[in-house]
Amino acid sequence: MFKKILAAMAMLVAVASFAAVDVNKGTAADLDGIKGVGPAMSKRILDARKEGEFKDWPDFMQRIKGVKEKKAAKLSGEGLTVNGQAFAGQTSAPAAAKADKPVKPVKATAADAKPAAKP
């Protein structure tokens, strides 16, 4: 019986330690609890939040210095959310445009031509 209670308590602690923190609602202490967010970043988040809540991850990344897609993905993995949403990642417009371009055929040169066979 004691082992069951101990296991249940351990599970509650594990769940509580991975609770999601929303950037629009979390305190400085909540934000500091996220791995990758230190006192300087939590101050930047709180200062930017005074100007208005973050609408989504792109808004958050634009307004918080030092947070781009890679950092946003790491923070989201650690439990940070924006309006309850985890970072889903975006494909950048230039990369998508490159994928849509047709491939140009390679022109053959004289060096590529095979010599004619002699009869």
DSSP file (Angstrom, degrees, kcal/mol; ACC not computed):
  #  RESIDUE AA STRUCTURE BP1 BP2  ACC     N-H-->O    O-->H-N    N-H-->O    O-->H-N    TCO  KAPPA ALPHA  PHI   PSI    X-CA   Y-CA   Z-CA
    1    1 A M     >        0   0    0      0, 0.0     4,-2.0     0, 0.0     5,-0.2   0.000 360.0 360.0 360.0 -44.1    0.0    0.0    0.0
    2    2 A F  H  >  +     0   0    0      1,-0.2     4,-2.4     2,-0.2     5,-0.2   0.880 360.0  54.1 -61.6 -38.4    2.8    2.4    0.9
    3    3 A K  H  > S+     0   0    0      1,-0.2     4,-2.5     2,-0.2    -1,-0.2   0.876 106.8  51.6 -64.6 -37.7    4.5    1.7   -2.4
    4    4 A K  H  > S+     0   0    0      2,-0.2     4,-2.3     1,-0.2    -1,-0.2   0.907 111.1  46.9 -65.6 -42.5    1.4    2.6   -4.3
    5    5 A I  H  X S+     0   0    0     -4,-2.0     4,-2.3     2,-0.2    -2,-0.2   0.919 113.0  49.4 -65.2 -43.7    1.0    5.9   -2.5
    6    6 A L  H  X S+     0   0    0     -4,-2.4     4,-2.1     1,-0.2    -2,-0.2   0.902 111.5  49.0 -62.7 -42.0    4.7    6.7   -3.0
    7    7 A A  H  X S+     0   0    0     -4,-2.5     4,-2.1     2,-0.2    -1,-0.2   0.896 110.8  50.6 -65.3 -40.1    4.4    5.9   -6.8
    8    8 A A  H  X S+     0   0    0     -4,-2.3     4,-2.0     1,-0.2    -2,-0.2   0.901 110.6  49.1 -64.3 -41.3    1.3    8.1   -7.1
    9    9 A M  H  X S+     0   0    0     -4,-2.3     4,-2.1     2,-0.2    -1,-0.2   0.897 109.5  52.3 -65.3 -39.8    3.1   11.0   -5.4
   10   10 A A  H  X S+     0   0    0     -4,-2.1     4,-2.1     1,-0.2    -2,-0.2   0.895 109.0  50.3 -63.3 -39.8    6.1   10.6   -7.7
   11   11 A M  H  X S+     0   0    0     -4,-2.1     4,-2.4     2,-0.2    -1,-0.2   0.895 108.9  51.6 -65.6 -39.8    3.8   10.7  -10.7
   12   12 A L  H  X S+     0   0    0     -4,-2.0     4,-2.4     1,-0.2    -2,-0.2   0.896 110.0  49.2 -63.6 -39.9    2.1   13.9   -9.4
   13   13 A V  H  X S+     0   0    0     -4,-2.1     4,-2.0     2,-0.2    -1,-0.2   0.902 110.9  50.4 -65.3 -41.3    5.5   15.6   -8.9
   14   14 A A  H  X S+     0   0    0     -4,-2.1     4,-0.8     2,-0.2    -2,-0.2   0.912 112.8  45.8 -64.2 -42.6    6.6   14.6  -12.5
   15   15 A V  H >< S+     0   0    0     -4,-2.4     3,-0.7     1,-0.2    -2,-0.2   0.909 112.6  50.7 -66.7 -42.1    3.4   16.0  -14.0
   16   16 A A  H >< S+     0   0    0     -4,-2.4     3,-1.1     1,-0.2    -1,-0.2   0.836 106.0  55.6 -66.1 -32.5    3.6   19.2  -12.0
   17   17 A S  H 3< S+     0   0    0     -4,-2.0    -1,-0.2     1,-0.3    -2,-0.2   0.722 109.9  46.5 -74.6 -18.9    7.3   19.7  -13.0
   18   18 A F  T << S+     0   0    0     -4,-0.8    -1,-0.3    -3,-0.7    -2,-0.2   0.024  79.8 141.2-109.6  27.2    6.3   19.6  -16.7
   19   19 A A    <   -     0   0    0     -3,-1.1     2,-0.1     1,-0.1    -3,-0.1  -0.464  57.2-110.7 -68.8 139.0    3.3   21.9  -16.4
   20   20 A A        -     0   0    0     -2,-0.2     2,-0.5    60,-0.1    60,-0.2  -0.420  26.0-151.4 -70.9 144.5    3.0   24.2  -19.4
   21   21 A V  E     -a   80   0A   0     58,-2.5    60,-2.5    -2,-0.1     2,-0.4  -0.981   6.8-145.0-119.4 122.8    3.6   27.9  -18.9
   22   22 A D  E >>  -a   81   0A   0     -2,-0.5     4,-2.8    58,-0.2     3,-1.4  -0.732  10.3-139.6 -88.3 133.4    1.8   30.4  -21.1
   23   23 A V  T 34 S+     0   0    0     58,-2.6    -1,-0.1    -2,-0.4    59,-0.1   0.755 102.9  53.7 -64.0 -23.4    3.8   33.5  -21.9
   24   24 A N  T 34 S+     0   0    0     57,-0.2    -1,-0.3     1,-0.1    58,-0.1   0.604 122.5  25.5 -85.8 -11.6    0.7   35.6  -21.5
   25   25 A K  T <4 S+     0   0    0     -3,-1.4    -2,-0.2     2,-0.1    -1,-0.1   0.614  93.4 105.5-124.5 -21.1   -0.1   34.4  -18.0
   26   26 A G     <  -     0   0    0     -4,-2.8     2,-0.1     1,-0.1    -5,-0.0  -0.290  60.5-131.2 -71.3 147.9    3.1   33.1  -16.4
   27   27 A T     >  -     0   0    0      1,-0.1     4,-2.6    -2,-0.0     5,-0.2  -0.324  35.1 -96.5 -83.3 174.6    4.9   35.1  -13.7
   28   28 A A  H  > S+     0   0    0      1,-0.2     4,-2.4     2,-0.2     5,-0.2   0.896 128.4  50.2 -59.9 -39.5    8.7   35.8  -13.8
   29   29 A A  H  > S+     0   0    0      2,-0.2     4,-1.2     1,-0.2    -1,-0.2   0.895 109.7  50.5 -66.9 -39.9    9.2   32.7  -11.5
   30   30 A D  H  4 S+     0   0    0      1,-0.2     3,-0.4     2,-0.2     4,-0.3   0.933 113.0  45.8 -61.9 -45.4    7.1   30.5  -13.8
   31   31 A L  H >< S+     0   0    0     -4,-2.6     3,-1.5     1,-0.2    -2,-0.2   0.891 108.9  55.0 -66.4 -39.7    9.0   31.6  -16.9
   32   32 A D  H 3< S+     0   0    0     -4,-2.4    -1,-0.2     1,-0.3    -2,-0.2   0.762  98.1  66.0 -63.8 -24.2   12.4   31.2  -15.1
   33   33 A G  T 3< S+     0   0    0     -4,-1.2     2,-0.5    -3,-0.4    -1,-0.3   0.639  81.7  92.3 -72.9 -13.8   11.3   27.6  -14.4
   34   34 A I  S X  S-     0   0    0     -3,-1.5     3,-2.2    -4,-0.3     2,-0.2  -0.703  88.8-115.5 -82.7 127.7   11.4   26.8  -18.1
   35   35 A K  T 3  S+     0   0    0     -2,-0.5    43,-0.1     1,-0.3     3,-0.1  -0.460 104.0  28.8 -63.6 126.5   14.8   25.4  -19.2
   36   36 A G  T 3  S+     0   0    0     -2,-0.2     2,-0.6     1,-0.2    -1,-0.3   0.218  99.1  98.0 104.8 -12.7   16.3   28.0  -21.7
   37   37 A V    <   +     0   0    0     -3,-2.2    -1,-0.2    -6,-0.2    -3,-0.1  -0.940  51.2 177.1-110.6 117.2   14.5   31.0  -20.1
   38   38 A G     >  -     0   0    0     -2,-0.6     4,-2.6    -3,-0.1     5,-0.2  -0.426  48.7 -83.3-106.1-174.9   16.7   32.9  -17.7
   39   39 A P  H  > S+     0   0    0      0, 0.0     4,-1.8     0, 0.0     5,-0.1   0.863 126.4  52.3 -58.7 -37.8   16.0   36.1  -15.7
   40   40 A A  H  > S+     0   0    0      2,-0.2     4,-2.0     1,-0.2     5,-0.1   0.928 112.6  43.6 -67.2 -44.1   17.0   38.4  -18.7
   41   41 A M  H  > S+     0   0    0      1,-0.2     4,-2.6     2,-0.2    -1,-0.2   0.900 111.6  53.1 -69.7 -39.0   14.6   36.7  -21.1
   42   42 A S  H  X S+     0   0    0     -4,-2.6     4,-2.5     1,-0.2    -1,-0.2   0.872 109.0  51.0 -64.6 -33.5   11.8   36.5  -18.6
   43   43 A K  H  X S+     0   0    0     -4,-1.8     4,-2.7    -5,-0.2    -1,-0.2   0.917 109.8  49.5 -66.0 -42.8   12.2   40.3  -18.1
   44   44 A R  H  X S+     0   0    0     -4,-2.0     4,-2.3     2,-0.2    -2,-0.2   0.896 112.1  49.0 -61.8 -39.3   12.1   40.9  -21.9
   45   45 A I  H  X S+     0   0    0     -4,-2.6     4,-2.3     2,-0.2    -2,-0.2   0.940 113.0  45.6 -65.8 -46.9    8.9   38.7  -22.0
   46   46 A L  H  X S+     0   0    0     -4,-2.5     4,-1.1     2,-0.2    -2,-0.2   0.894 113.3  50.1 -65.1 -39.4    7.2   40.6  -19.2
   47   47 A D  H  X S+     0   0    0     -4,-2.7     4,-0.6     1,-0.2     3,-0.4   0.919 113.5  45.3 -64.2 -43.5    8.2   44.0  -20.6
   48   48 A A  H >< S+     0   0    0     -4,-2.3     3,-0.9     1,-0.2     4,-0.5   0.849 107.2  59.2 -68.7 -33.4    6.9   43.1  -24.0
   49   49 A R  H >< S+     0   0    0     -4,-2.3     3,-0.8     1,-0.2    -1,-0.2   0.772  94.0  65.8 -67.1 -25.6    3.7   41.7  -22.5
   50   50 A K  H 3< S+     0   0    0     -4,-1.1    -1,-0.2    -3,-0.4    -2,-0.2   0.817  98.2  54.3 -63.9 -29.6    3.0   45.1  -20.9
   51   51 A E  T << S-     0   0    0     -3,-0.9    -1,-0.2    -4,-0.6     2,-0.2   0.654 133.4 -54.8 -77.3 -16.2    2.5   46.5  -24.5
   52   52 A G    <   -     0   0    0     -3,-0.8    -1,-0.3    -4,-0.5     3,-0.1  -0.654  66.1 -70.6 149.8 154.3   -0.1   43.7  -25.2
   53   53 A E        -     0   0    0     -2,-0.2     2,-0.4    -3,-0.1   -29,-0.1  -0.264  54.1-102.2 -66.3 155.2   -0.5   40.0  -25.1
   54   54 A F        -     0   0    0      1,-0.2    -1,-0.1     6,-0.0   -30,-0.1  -0.653  26.5-157.9 -78.2 131.7    1.3   37.8  -27.6
   55   55 A K        -     0   0    0     -2,-0.4     2,-0.3     1,-0.2    -1,-0.2   0.907  64.3 -31.0 -77.3 -43.3   -1.1   36.7  -30.4
   56   56 A D  S  > S-     0   0    0      1,-0.1     4,-2.3    31,-0.0    -1,-0.2  -0.900  76.6 -72.7-161.7-177.4    0.8   33.7  -31.5
   57   57 A W  H  > S+     0   0    0     -2,-0.3     4,-3.0     1,-0.2     5,-0.2   0.899 125.5  53.1 -62.7 -42.7    4.4   32.2  -31.9
   58   58 A P  H  > S+     0   0    0      0, 0.0     4,-1.9     0, 0.0    -1,-0.2   0.907 110.6  48.7 -59.5 -38.4    5.4   34.5  -34.8
   59   59 A D  H  > S+     0   0    0      2,-0.2     4,-2.0     1,-0.2    -2,-0.2   0.916 112.3  48.9 -63.7 -43.2    4.3   37.5  -32.8
   60   60 A F  H  X S+     0   0    0     -4,-2.3     4,-1.9     1,-0.2    -1,-0.2   0.925 111.7  48.4 -61.3 -46.3    6.3   36.2  -29.8
   61   61 A M  H  < S+     0   0    0     -4,-3.0     6,-0.3     1,-0.2    -1,-0.2   0.835 112.0  50.0 -66.0 -32.6    9.4   35.6  -32.0
   62   62 A Q  H  < S+     0   0    0     -4,-1.9    -1,-0.2    -5,-0.2    -2,-0.2   0.876 116.6  39.8 -72.4 -37.2    9.2   39.0  -33.5
   63   63 A R  H  < S+     0   0    0     -4,-2.0     2,-0.7    -5,-0.2    -2,-0.2   0.682 104.4  70.3 -89.5 -19.1    8.9   40.8  -30.2
   64   64 A I  S >< S-     0   0    0     -4,-1.9     3,-1.6     3,-0.2    -1,-0.1  -0.888  81.5-131.3-107.7 114.3   11.4   38.9  -28.1
   65   65 A K  T 3  S+     0   0    0     -2,-0.7     3,-0.1     1,-0.2   -21,-0.1  -0.342  89.4  23.4 -61.6 134.8   15.0   39.4  -29.0
   66   66 A G  T 3  S+     0   0    0      1,-0.2     2,-0.7    -5,-0.1    -1,-0.2   0.451  92.4 112.4  91.0   1.2   17.0   36.1  -29.4
   67   67 A V    <   +     0   0    0     -3,-1.6     2,-0.2    -6,-0.3    -3,-0.2  -0.912  33.0 149.8-113.7 110.3   14.0   33.9  -30.1
   68   68 A K     >  -     0   0    0     -2,-0.7     4,-2.9    -3,-0.1     5,-0.2  -0.486  64.8 -71.5-117.6-168.3   13.8   32.4  -33.6
   69   69 A E  H  > S+     0   0    0      1,-0.2     4,-2.3     2,-0.2     5,-0.2   0.895 130.1  48.6 -58.3 -45.0   12.4   29.1  -34.9
   70   70 A K  H  > S+     0   0    0      1,-0.2     4,-1.7     2,-0.2    -1,-0.2   0.933 115.9  42.7 -63.8 -46.2   15.1   26.9  -33.4
   71   71 A K  H  > S+     0   0    0      1,-0.2     4,-2.8     2,-0.2     5,-0.2   0.893 112.6  54.1 -66.6 -40.1   14.9   28.5  -30.0
   72   72 A A  H  X S+     0   0    0     -4,-2.9     4,-2.5     1,-0.2    15,-0.3   0.895 107.3  50.9 -61.5 -40.3   11.1   28.6  -30.1
   73   73 A A  H  X S+     0   0    0     -4,-2.3     4,-1.9    -5,-0.2    -1,-0.2   0.898 111.8  47.4 -64.2 -40.5   11.0   24.9  -30.8
   74   74 A K  H  X S+     0   0    0     -4,-1.7     4,-1.2     2,-0.2    -2,-0.2   0.930 113.1  47.6 -66.1 -45.5   13.3   24.2  -27.8
   75   75 A L  H  <>S+     0   0    0     -4,-2.8     5,-2.3     1,-0.2     4,-0.4   0.903 111.7  50.7 -63.3 -41.0   11.2   26.4  -25.5
   76   76 A S  H ><5S+     0   0    0     -4,-2.5     3,-1.3     1,-0.2    -1,-0.2   0.889 106.7  54.8 -63.5 -39.2    8.0   24.8  -26.6
   77   77 A G  H 3<5S+     0   0    0     -4,-1.9    -1,-0.2     1,-0.3    -2,-0.2   0.779 105.3  53.8 -63.7 -26.7    9.5   21.4  -26.0
   78   78 A E  T 3<5S-     0   0    0     -4,-1.2    -1,-0.3    -3,-0.4   -43,-0.2   0.509 133.2 -88.0 -86.5  -5.8   10.3   22.5  -22.4
   79   79 A G  T < 5S+     0   0    0     -3,-1.3   -58,-2.5    -4,-0.4     2,-0.3   0.492  78.4 140.4 116.7   4.5    6.6   23.5  -21.8
   80   80 A L  E   < -a   21   0A   0     -5,-2.3     7,-0.4   -60,-0.2    -1,-0.3  -0.643  26.0-179.7 -81.6 135.5    6.3   27.1  -23.0
   81   81 A T  E     -a   22   0A   0    -60,-2.5   -58,-2.6    -2,-0.3     2,-0.5  -0.902  26.5-141.7-129.7 160.2    3.1   28.0  -24.9
   82   82 A V  B >  S-B   85   0B   0      3,-2.1     3,-1.7    -2,-0.3   -25,-0.2  -0.981  92.8 -17.2-121.9 115.9    1.6   31.1  -26.5
   83   83 A N  T 3  S-     0   0    0     -2,-0.5    -1,-0.1     1,-0.3     3,-0.1   0.865 128.8 -55.9  53.8  39.0   -2.2   31.2  -25.9
   84   84 A G  T 3  S+     0   0    0      1,-0.2     2,-0.4   -63,-0.0    -1,-0.3   0.471 112.5 122.3  78.8   2.0   -2.1   27.6  -25.0
   85   85 A Q  B <   -B   82   0B   0     -3,-1.7    -3,-2.1     1,-0.0    -1,-0.2  -0.831  55.7-138.3-104.3 134.3   -0.5   26.6  -28.3
   86   86 A A        -     0   0    0     -2,-0.4     2,-0.4    -5,-0.2   -29,-0.1  -0.459  41.2 -87.7 -77.6 159.1    2.8   24.7  -28.6
   87   87 A F        -     0   0    0     -7,-0.4    -1,-0.1   -15,-0.3     3,-0.0  -0.556  41.4-177.7 -72.0 126.4    5.2   25.8  -31.4
   88   88 A A        -     0   0    0     -2,-0.4    -1,-0.2     1,-0.0    -2,-0.0   0.565  36.2-125.6-101.0 -11.9    4.4   24.0  -34.6
   89   89 A G        -     0   0    0    -20,-0.0     2,-0.3     1,-0.0    -1,-0.0   0.264  18.1-127.6  78.7 149.7    7.2   25.5  -36.7
   90   90 A Q        -     0   0    0     -3,-0.0     2,-0.5   -32,-0.0   -21,-0.0  -0.940  11.7-121.1-129.4 153.0    6.7   27.2  -40.0
   91   91 A T        -     0   0    0     -2,-0.3     2,-0.1     2,-0.0    -2,-0.0  -0.821  38.1-118.5 -89.6 134.3    8.3   26.8  -43.4
   92   92 A S     >  -     0   0    0     -2,-0.5     4,-1.9     1,-0.1     5,-0.2  -0.430  16.2-122.9 -73.2 148.1   10.0   29.9  -44.4
   93   93 A A  H  > S+     0   0    0      1,-0.2     4,-2.4     2,-0.2     5,-0.2   0.889 108.5  53.5 -60.1 -43.9    8.7   31.6  -47.6
   94   94 A P  H  > S+     0   0    0      0, 0.0     4,-2.0     0, 0.0    -1,-0.2   0.899 109.1  49.2 -61.4 -38.1   12.0   31.6  -49.4
   95   95 A A  H  > S+     0   0    0      1,-0.2     4,-1.6     2,-0.2    -2,-0.2   0.894 111.7  48.8 -67.4 -38.5   12.5   27.8  -48.9
   96   96 A A  H  X S+     0   0    0     -4,-1.9     4,-1.1     1,-0.2    -1,-0.2   0.884 109.5  52.6 -67.9 -37.3    8.9   27.2  -50.1
   97   97 A A  H  X S+     0   0    0     -4,-2.4     4,-0.7     1,-0.2     3,-0.4   0.890 107.2  52.2 -65.7 -38.6    9.5   29.3  -53.2
   98   98 A K  H >< S+     0   0    0     -4,-2.0     3,-0.8     1,-0.2    -1,-0.2   0.874 105.3  55.3 -64.5 -37.0   12.7   27.4  -54.1
   99   99 A A  H 3< S+     0   0    0     -4,-1.6    -1,-0.2     1,-0.2    -2,-0.2   0.793 104.9  53.9 -67.6 -26.6   10.8   24.1  -53.9
  100  100 A D  H 3< S+     0   0    0     -4,-1.1    -1,-0.2    -3,-0.4    -2,-0.2   0.637  85.3 102.5 -82.9 -14.7    8.3   25.4  -56.4
  101  101 A K  S << S-     0   0    0     -3,-0.8     2,-0.1    -4,-0.7    -3,-0.0  -0.463  76.6-118.3 -72.0 138.3   10.9   26.3  -59.1
  102  102 A P        -     0   0    0      0, 0.0     2,-0.4     0, 0.0    -1,-0.1  -0.432  30.0-108.6 -72.6 152.3   11.2   23.9  -62.0
  103  103 A V        -     0   0    0     -2,-0.1     0, 0.0     1,-0.0     0, 0.0  -0.665  29.6-128.9 -83.0 132.3   14.6   22.2  -62.4
  104  104 A K        -     0   0    0     -2,-0.4     2,-0.1     1,-0.1    -1,-0.0  -0.620  24.7-116.5 -80.5 137.2   16.6   23.5  -65.4
  105  105 A P        -     0   0    0      0, 0.0     2,-0.4     0, 0.0    -1,-0.1  -0.425  27.5-116.2 -71.5 150.1   17.9   20.7  -67.7
  106  106 A V        -     0   0    0     -2,-0.1     2,-0.3     1,-0.0     0, 0.0  -0.732  26.6-128.6 -88.7 131.5   21.7   20.4  -68.0
  107  107 A K        -     0   0    0     -2,-0.4     2,-0.2     1,-0.1    -1,-0.0  -0.589  20.3-122.9 -81.2 139.9   23.1   21.1  -71.5
  108  108 A A        -     0   0    0     -2,-0.3     2,-0.2     2,-0.0    -1,-0.1  -0.545  25.4-152.0 -79.3 146.7   25.4   18.5  -73.0
  109  109 A T    >>  -     0   0    0     -2,-0.2     3,-0.9     1,-0.1     4,-0.8  -0.666  30.7-102.9-112.5 170.8   28.8   19.7  -74.1
  110  110 A A  G >4 S+     0   0    0      1,-0.3     3,-0.6    -2,-0.2    -1,-0.1   0.820 120.7  59.5 -62.9 -31.2   31.2   18.4  -76.7
  111  111 A A  G 34 S+     0   0    0      1,-0.2    -1,-0.3     3,-0.0    -3,-0.0   0.772 101.6  54.8 -69.7 -25.3   33.2   16.6  -74.1
  112  112 A D  G <4 S+     0   0    0     -3,-0.9    -1,-0.2     2,-0.1    -2,-0.2   0.713  86.5 100.5 -80.1 -20.6   30.2   14.6  -73.0
  113  113 A A  S << S-     0   0    0     -4,-0.8     3,-0.0    -3,-0.6    -3,-0.0  -0.403  73.9-127.2 -69.8 140.1   29.6   13.3  -76.6
  114  114 A K        -     0   0    0     -2,-0.1     2,-0.1     1,-0.1    -1,-0.1  -0.641  28.4-106.1 -84.6 143.3   30.8    9.7  -77.2
  115  115 A P        -     0   0    0      0, 0.0     2,-0.1     0, 0.0    -1,-0.1  -0.408  41.2-102.3 -67.3 145.6   33.0    9.2  -80.2
  116  116 A A        -     0   0    0      1,-0.1     2,-0.2    -2,-0.1    -3,-0.0  -0.411  37.9-111.5 -68.8 142.8   31.3    7.5  -83.2
  117  117 A A        -     0   0    0     -2,-0.1    -1,-0.1    -3,-0.1    -3,-0.0  -0.526  28.8-124.2 -76.1 142.5   32.1    3.8  -83.5
  118  118 A K              0   0    0     -2,-0.2    -1,-0.1     1,-0.1     0, 0.0  -0.657 360.0 360.0 -86.7 141.7   34.3    2.9  -86.6
  119  119 A P              0   0    0      0, 0.0    -1,-0.1     0, 0.0    -2,-0.0   0.490 360.0 360.0 -77.1 360.0   32.8    0.3  -89.0
